[in-house]
């Protein structure tokens, strides 16, 4: 695995976030899982770079959906 791409403030870049989502979606597909609902703050930051009160739906083959509550 290479180095992560980060923005000036040290947070993951948009390209890095898209790559993370893509790798996660590949794993979902390989295990024949339709999608995953992320609710933990650490997971939300890793996959969406947000610390809002939110849920993130990551389908195996479509665009993710961030739902802020």
Residue pairs with C-beta under 8 A, 6 or more apart in sequence:
4 12
4 16
5 12
5 13
5 15
5 16
5 19
6 12
6 13
6 16
7 13
11 49
12 20
12 49
17 47
17 48
17 49
20 46
20 47
21 47
21 58
21 64
24 36
24 47
24 58
25 58
25 59
25 60
25 61
28 34
28 35
28 36
28 58
28 59
28 60
29 60
29 61
33 60
34 59
34 60
35 57
35 58
35 59
35 60
36 57
36 58
37 55
37 56
37 57
37 58
38 44
38 47
38 48
38 55
38 56
38 57
38 58
39 55
41 51
43 56
44 50
44 51
44 52
44 54
44 55
44 56
45 51
47 56
47 58
47 64
48 54
48 56
48 64
48 66
50 66
52 68
53 68
53 69
54 66
54 67
54 68
54 69
55 66
55 67
55 69
56 64
56 65
56 66
56 67
57 64
57 65
57 67
58 64
59 65
